[in-house]
Amino acid sequence: MDLCLRYGSTTLGIELKVWRDKKRDPQTQGLEQLDSYLARLGVDFGWLFVFDRREKAPPIEERLSTQIVSSKNQRSITVIRA
């Protein structure tokens, strides 16, 4: 896990991934990793940030998005693509 923020009784697990040239979209790998980390933390939600650094990536205005998905173990993960 790249970041684990704790504030009072709230724990946020955050995974960061970078999509580079000649590589596959890292979202699937990031979701699997984060799901495992969240299980260890004992929480049912987390955040995955995917930064598209490919040379021919669409402009930021076109690729910026937010989506809530369920992991294999039914954890709620907010995916932010930039």
N, C-alpha and C positions, 0 to 999 in steps of 0.2 A: 504494500500500500504506500502510495506516495505521500499522502497526508492523512493524519488522524487528528481531528479537532475535538476537544472535549470542553464543554462549557456547562457547568453544573451537572445536571443529569442527562444532558444531550451529548451524544457521540456521533460524529460524522466521519465516515470513511470515504476518502476521495482517491481515485486512481487517475493518472494522467497518461495519455498515449499520444504519440506523434506518428502521423501517417507520412512516410517519406517515399520518394521516387523508388520504383522497382520493388515496392513492398505491398502487401495486401492491406486492406482496411483493417486496422487493429481493434475495431469495436468488439468482435466476438471474443478475442483473447482478453481484452480488458474486462468484459462482463464476467468471464469465467474467473479471472483473478480476483476481481472485486467481490464476487459472490463468496469465494473462499475466505477472504479477509473479513467480510461482514459476519460470516458464521462464527469466526473466532472472537469477534467483538460482541457477539450476541445481539446484533441489531438487524432490522429488517429493511433498511433503506440505505442508499449511498449515492455517490455522484461519480460519473465517468466523464472526463473531458477528453475529446479527441481533437488534436490540433493538426490540420491538414497543411503540411509543409511541402507538398509536391510542387514541382516547378510549374506545371500546367493546371494547378488547382483553380477552380472558379474563384471569382472575386469574393472577398469576405462577406459582402452583402448577400450573395447568393448561397453561400454554404453555411452561414450561421443558423443554427437550429437548436431547439430543445425538444426532447422527447422522453417520456417516461415509459420504461420497458420493465418486464418481469424477468428475473433471472430464472435459471433452471430450477432453483429452489424457492421460487415465488417471492423473492425479495424485490422491492421496488427500487429501481435504479434510474436516476435522472441522467440522461446522456446529453451532453452539450457538445456540439460540433462547431469548431471555429477554424 
